Amino acid sequence: MLIHTVNFGDLEVPEDKILTFKEGLPGFPQIHRFVVLELEEIKPFQYLQALDDPPITLFIINPFMVEPTYEFRLSETDMADVNSKNSSELAVYAVATIPENPSDATINLMAPIVINENERCGKQVILHESKYSVKHPLLQISGQNEAEAQGA
């Protein structure tokens, strides 16, 4: 499938990389097909690129890289929506927001995106009654690691 994106120009997306979000995403219920773009120059970040509305792109990261103790439970409905019986087979992402001042960057830990790559489907799960925030600081841990690396 060939799509034209605002950020990446024309992209050839193999059919076996297309992910279906049955319910779309909160705020974008009309968009059901996405692809995860892995670009070497932005690792460990990736993009969740909408295929049905190519201007829509979410900046995502594995939340366990930012918050190693991150944990949540998926309901039976959530598991059924991603065709899974075992949460260990799911990839988990959080949407990152990088404002003009990168030190104010945040990730949304209250609404993880779970993807079953084998079944090529996903869902953004809203964690009601969660201790997590939609604006968890992204650089809190990274800044400490940089200071340690510089011998501070």
PLY file of the C-alpha trace (Angstrom):
ply
format ascii 1.0
element vertex 152
property float x
property float y
property float z
element edge 151
property int vertex1
property int vertex2
end_header
0.00 0.00 0.00
1.35 3.42 -0.96
0.41 6.36 1.27
1.40 10.00 1.19
2.31 11.42 4.60
2.94 14.97 5.67
6.05 14.11 7.70
7.61 11.30 5.66
6.48 11.81 2.06
5.34 8.76 0.12
5.65 5.49 2.02
5.22 1.95 0.81
3.54 0.02 3.64
3.56 -3.78 3.36
0.12 -5.30 3.96
1.53 -7.46 6.78
2.50 -4.31 8.76
-0.96 -2.71 8.69
-2.60 -2.68 12.12
-6.37 -2.45 12.61
-7.83 -0.56 15.55
-11.46 -1.70 15.58
-12.62 1.31 17.62
-10.09 3.77 16.23
-8.32 5.89 18.86
-9.93 8.28 21.36
-10.35 11.51 19.43
-10.00 9.67 16.11
-12.76 7.01 16.08
-12.97 7.16 12.28
-9.35 6.03 11.77
-8.95 2.26 11.91
-5.72 1.45 10.04
-2.26 2.36 11.28
1.36 1.35 10.89
4.24 1.65 13.37
7.16 3.41 11.70
10.61 2.66 13.07
13.14 5.26 12.01
16.74 4.82 13.10
17.28 8.54 13.72
14.54 8.81 16.37
15.03 5.57 18.33
13.83 4.68 20.95
10.80 6.65 19.69
8.57 5.49 16.87
5.58 6.87 15.02
2.07 5.45 14.91
1.06 6.61 11.43
-2.62 6.70 10.46
-3.27 5.20 7.05
-6.89 6.37 6.70
-5.97 9.99 7.48
-2.22 10.37 6.75
-1.74 13.77 8.44
-2.43 12.01 11.77
0.78 10.70 13.34
1.44 9.94 17.01
4.92 10.01 18.53
5.19 6.86 20.68
7.65 5.12 22.98
7.75 1.95 25.04
6.56 3.26 28.44
8.68 0.76 30.37
11.78 2.61 29.13
10.56 5.72 30.94
8.79 4.18 33.93
10.21 0.68 34.64
7.58 -0.01 37.32
4.68 0.83 34.98
1.88 -1.69 35.27
-1.78 -2.02 34.34
-4.41 -4.68 33.81
-6.32 -5.29 30.62
-9.95 -6.32 30.89
-11.29 -9.40 29.13
-12.91 -7.05 26.61
-9.58 -5.29 25.95
-7.88 -8.65 25.45
-10.63 -9.79 23.07
-10.34 -6.51 21.13
-6.67 -7.30 20.41
-7.32 -11.02 19.81
-5.10 -12.11 22.68
-5.31 -14.40 25.67
-1.78 -13.62 26.89
-0.70 -10.03 27.61
2.98 -10.99 27.33
2.56 -11.22 23.53
1.44 -7.59 23.30
3.60 -4.59 22.48
2.86 -1.56 24.67
3.38 2.07 23.71
2.64 5.46 25.24
2.03 8.64 23.29
4.79 11.20 23.82
4.34 14.96 23.57
7.44 17.04 22.91
6.73 20.78 23.31
9.00 23.63 22.26
11.01 23.16 25.45
12.01 19.45 25.30
12.62 19.34 29.06
8.83 19.67 29.43
8.18 16.53 27.34
5.57 14.12 28.68
4.09 10.71 27.95
0.53 9.55 28.47
0.65 6.63 30.89
-3.11 6.77 31.49
-3.93 5.57 27.97
-1.43 2.97 26.73
-1.61 1.65 23.19
-1.48 -2.14 23.10
-0.70 -3.95 19.87
-0.89 -7.61 18.99
1.64 -7.74 16.14
0.81 -11.37 15.31
-2.86 -10.59 14.78
-2.09 -7.09 13.42
-4.53 -5.27 15.65
-4.40 -2.75 18.44
-6.29 -0.63 20.90
-5.69 2.43 23.02
-6.87 1.55 26.52
-8.10 4.21 28.92
-7.05 3.25 32.45
-9.93 4.53 34.57
-9.09 5.04 38.24
-5.40 4.98 37.39
-2.56 6.35 39.46
-0.89 7.38 36.20
-1.06 10.73 34.48
-1.66 11.77 30.90
1.35 14.07 31.36
4.02 11.93 33.01
7.45 13.63 32.72
9.45 11.98 29.96
12.93 13.24 30.81
12.93 12.72 34.56
14.82 9.42 34.35
16.80 10.30 31.22
18.15 13.45 32.85
19.38 11.46 35.85
21.08 8.95 33.55
22.82 11.72 31.63
24.12 13.27 34.87
25.41 9.88 35.98
27.10 9.33 32.62
28.87 12.68 32.93
30.08 11.81 36.41
27.92 14.36 38.19
0 1
1 2
2 3
3 4
4 5
5 6
6 7
7 8
8 9
9 10
10 11
11 12
12 13
13 14
14 15
15 16
16 17
17 18
18 19
19 20
20 21
21 22
22 23
23 24
24 25
25 26
26 27
27 28
28 29
29 30
30 31
31 32
32 33
33 34
34 35
35 36
36 37
37 38
38 39
39 40
40 41
41 42
42 43
43 44
44 45
45 46
46 47
47 48
48 49
49 50
50 51
51 52
52 53
53 54
54 55
55 56
56 57
57 58
58 59
59 60
60 61
61 62
62 63
63 64
64 65
65 66
66 67
67 68
68 69
69 70
70 71
71 72
72 73
73 74
74 75
75 76
76 77
77 78
78 79
79 80
80 81
81 82
82 83
83 84
84 85
85 86
86 87
87 88
88 89
89 90
90 91
91 92
92 93
93 94
94 95
95 96
96 97
97 98
98 99
99 100
100 101
101 102
102 103
103 104
104 105
105 106
106 107
107 108
108 109
109 110
110 111
111 112
112 113
113 114
114 115
115 116
116 117
117 118
118 119
119 120
120 121
121 122
122 123
123 124
124 125
125 126
126 127
127 128
128 129
129 130
130 131
131 132
132 133
133 134
134 135
135 136
136 137
137 138
138 139
139 140
140 141
141 142
142 143
143 144
144 145
145 146
146 147
147 148
148 149
149 150
150 151
